[in-house]
Amino acid sequence: FVPVAAGEFLYGDYKEKRKISYDYWIGKYPVTNAQFGRFLEDGGYEKREYWSDAGWEWRVNRENKEQEIRSVRSASEPFFPVVNIAFFEAQAFCNWLDMKIRQNGILVAGARQVISMDYQVRLPLEIEWEQAARGVDGHEYPWGDVFNPTFANTEESDTVRKYGIGTTAVCTYP
C-alpha cells in the first residue's frame, strides 16, 4: 500500500478541482492470484462474514460457477493479477483482508504493526482511484502527461503482435 494525502487535485477530463478531506492508502499493485488464492484457501467463499448481503445472495446463486473459478485460479500464475472476478468477490476479498490485518497486524519495514481502527481495507471510490493515479496535478497518466508504451501494458506496448500483451506479472510496469 502507498499513502495518498488529503487535499485538492484535478479530476476528470476537464481537470476540475476536487478535494478529498482525508488521508488514505491504496494498493500499489493489483491483487495477485497468489493473494486471492489465500482468500480461497481460507474458505473465503464459505464464510458469510466476508460478504455483503447482496454479495452473499450473488454467491449462493453462482455455486457451480464458483467451483470452476477455483480450479482455474489455482493453476494461474501466482504473481499475475487476479482477473475475471465480480465486484462482490473483490469486496469479499477486501473484507477478508481487513479482518486478517486487524487480527495479525501488518509488516511495515520489517516490523509488525496493527493498523489504526480508523482505516478499513475496501475497494477505492472512483474519486480516490483517480486522485491516486493522476496525482495532485491531474496528470493524464500516472507518470506524466505524455504517453509512453513502455510504462504500461497496452496494445501499443506489443511491438510484435499488435494486439496487446495480455496479463503480465504485477511488477512488470513499476
RASULHU-V480806 format. One record per helix or strand of 3 or more residues. SS is the DSSP state (~ for helix, > for strand). FROM is the first residue (numbers start at 1). LEN is the number of residues. If there is no record, write none. Layout:
ss;from;len
SS;FROM;LEN
SS;FROM;LEN
This chain:
ss;from;len
>;2;3
>;7;5
>;16;5
>;24;3
~;33;9
~;48;3
~;53;8
~;63;12
~;87;18
>;106;3
>;111;3
~;126;9
~;155;3
